[in-house]
Amino acid sequence: MNNKLENMYTRIIKESFWDYNFSIKELEIICNGDDFRSKKFIFDKILKNSTDVLSDIKIFTKKDRIDLLKDFKVPKFNYDFINRRFKILKRLILKENVEILELSWIK
């Protein structure tokens, strides 16, 4: 693993998994494995906590990113913040036309 990728995994653990005891290797195994439920857990934590969500979800394959986005349900807790992030990702990755009021021009 190169330094840039290792630094990204370290930051992801620090920002999104501060309340867990994950190693870089464990995250890497989950992200490259077949357990979609575990991937959903990792994706969920990154979407909610990362300071660089768009870069951090690149630890998943493109297909997994698409599947994880399509499967994601915005929780009620902290809804506005998470929903905005979710919509931005849907727009950038899935190319869906979503309305993000905070990012639209005033008419």
C-alpha positions in Angstrom: 0.0 0.0 0.0 1.4 3.4 -0.9 1.8 6.3 1.5 -1.1 8.3 0.2 -3.5 5.4 0.5 -2.2 4.6 4.0 -2.6 8.2 5.1 -6.2 8.2 3.8 -7.1 5.0 5.7 -5.5 6.5 8.8 -7.5 9.6 8.5 -10.7 7.6 7.8 -10.1 5.6 11.0 -9.4 8.8 13.0 -12.5 10.7 11.8 -15.1 8.0 11.2 -14.1 5.1 13.5 -12.7 6.9 16.6 -15.2 4.8 18.7 -14.0 1.5 17.2 -10.8 -0.4 17.1 -10.3 -0.9 13.4 -6.9 -1.4 11.8 -6.0 -0.3 8.3 -5.8 -4.0 7.2 -9.3 -4.7 8.6 -10.8 -1.8 6.7 -9.0 -2.8 3.5 -10.2 -6.4 3.8 -13.9 -5.3 4.3 -13.8 -2.8 1.4 -12.3 -5.4 -0.9 -14.4 -8.3 0.3 -17.9 -9.6 -0.5 -19.7 -8.7 2.7 -22.0 -6.0 1.5 -23.5 -5.5 5.0 -20.0 -4.7 6.4 -19.4 -2.4 3.5 -22.6 -0.5 4.2 -21.5 0.0 7.8 -18.1 1.4 6.7 -19.8 3.6 4.0 -22.4 4.9 6.5 -19.7 5.9 9.0 -17.6 7.7 6.3 -20.6 9.5 4.9 -21.6 10.8 8.4 -18.2 11.7 9.8 -15.5 12.2 7.1 -14.1 15.6 6.3 -13.5 14.4 2.7 -16.3 12.1 1.9 -15.8 12.1 -1.9 -12.2 11.0 -1.6 -12.7 8.6 1.2 -15.4 6.6 -0.4 -12.9 5.8 -3.2 -11.7 3.0 -0.9 -14.7 1.1 -2.5 -14.8 0.0 -6.1 -16.9 2.1 -8.5 -19.6 -0.6 -8.6 -19.7 -0.7 -4.8 -19.9 3.1 -4.5 -22.9 3.1 -6.8 -24.6 0.1 -5.0 -23.9 1.7 -1.6 -25.4 5.0 -2.6 -28.5 3.4 -4.1 -29.0 1.4 -0.9 -28.3 4.2 1.6 -31.2 5.5 3.7 -30.8 8.9 5.4 -31.3 8.5 9.1 -33.5 10.9 11.1 -30.7 11.9 13.4 -28.8 14.8 11.9 -31.0 14.5 8.8 -30.3 17.9 7.2 -26.5 17.5 7.3 -26.4 13.9 6.1 -29.1 14.4 3.5 -27.2 17.3 2.0 -24.0 15.1 1.8 -26.0 12.2 0.4 -27.6 14.4 -2.3 -24.2 15.8 -3.3 -22.8 12.3 -3.7 -25.9 11.2 -5.7 -25.3 14.2 -8.0 -21.6 13.6 -8.5 -21.5 9.8 -8.6 -24.9 8.7 -9.9 -25.4 11.9 -12.0 -28.9 12.2 -10.6 -30.7 15.5 -10.8 -31.2 16.4 -7.2 -32.3 19.6 -5.6 -29.9 21.0 -3.0 -31.3 24.3 -1.9 -28.2 25.5 -0.2 -26.2 25.1 -3.4 -28.7 26.6 -5.9 -28.9 30.1 -7.2 -31.6 32.3 -5.8 -34.3 33.0 -8.3 
